[in-house]
Amino acid sequence: MAEENSVLLVDDDAAMRRMLLDQMEALGIEAVAAESVDSALALLQGRVFSAVVTDLHMPEKDGFDLLREIRGSTPSLPVILMTSFGDECMARRAADAGAFASLSKPFQAPELAALLEQVFEA
């Protein structure tokens, strides 16, 4: 069973990880950060999360690689993809791949909070 309102944040940018962790803390959401797909997958093996919020563009493996891995092992785990290069085509690709939602950077904290609220209420 997932920790109450726990989120795994995945982003290769340290400043973005810190900002997201601060936003989660302000919202009263427990969050754990990972800097890569491989480190995220290792965390997912040892713990159950309520949701994953991941950057799309990262070196080596990207957010779609992580999404595929999660769909193969934990199909019901909601994944929110974030990208600086968001457009309708990317949003459609994310939905087709099984993402819960996608967010275009920069986004406001209330946008992410609203998506996570939907996840936690489901």
N, C-alpha and C positions, 0 to 999 in steps of 0.2 A: 504494500500500500504506500502511496506517495505521502511524503511529509506534507503537512497542511500548507497549502499555498507556497510550494517551493519551486524555484525556477533555476534552470541551468542556463547561464548566459555564455555565449561563445562568440568571441571576437578577437582577432589578432592584434587589434589596436588597444594598447594599454590604457590610453586616456578614455576611449569609448567604454571599455570594461569598467573602469572606475566610475564613470558617469552613470552607467546603467546600474551598477551595484548601489550607488547612492540613491538613485530613483527608486529602486526596489525597497531599500531600507526605509525611505520616507513614506512609502506606501504600506509598510508593515509586512512586506513579502520577504521571506527567506530566499536568498539567492547565492549561488555558487558560480564562480567564473572559471572559464577555461579559455586558453589562448589558441587552441587548434582543434581540429576535428578529432585527431587521435587522443588528445587529452580529454576531450568531451566524452568520447566513447569509453575511456577508462573510468571516468566518473560515473557513467551510466551503468557500468557493470556492478558497481558497489553500492548503488543507491537508486531509489525511485523518486523521480521528480514529477511535479504536476504539469510542467510545460518546459519546452526548450525555446529560447530566443537566440537565434544565431545569425551572424553576418553571412552574407552570400559569398562575397569575394574575399578569399583568404589564400595564402600561398599553399602549395602542394594539394590539399584537398579543400573543397569549397562547401558551402551550405547545402547544396544539392547532394553532395556525397554523404554528408551527415544525415540528411533527410532520408536518403535511400537506406542507409544502415539502420536508422530508427524504424522505418516502415517494415524492414525485414525482421527486426527483433521485438519491437514494441509498437505494433500498428496503431494502437489507440492513443499514444502519447502525442499531445498537440505540439506542433512545431510552428513557430513564427519566424519567417525569414526577413532580415533587414538588408537593404542595399542602398547604396548611393546612386545606383544606376537603374532605379525603378522606372518601369513604364508598363503599359497595359500588357505587352507581350510577356514580360517577366512575371507579372502578377498571374497571368493565365498559366504560364509554365509552372509556377509555384503551386497553384491550385491543382493542376493536373498531376503533379508529383505527390500530392497529398498533404501539402502544407495547410495548417489551420488558417493562416493569413500571411500577408506580406506587408512590410512597412518600408516606405521610401525615406531615406535619410536626407536631410535632417527631419526628425519628427519631434513633436512635443510630447512631454511626459504623459499628458492625459490620453493621447492616442494609444500609447502602449498600455496604460492602465486600463483603458476600456476593453482592449483585447484580452488582457489577462483576467479581467473580471468575467468576461464571457467564458473563458477556459475554466475558471474556478467554479462557476455556477453550473457548468455542464455535468 
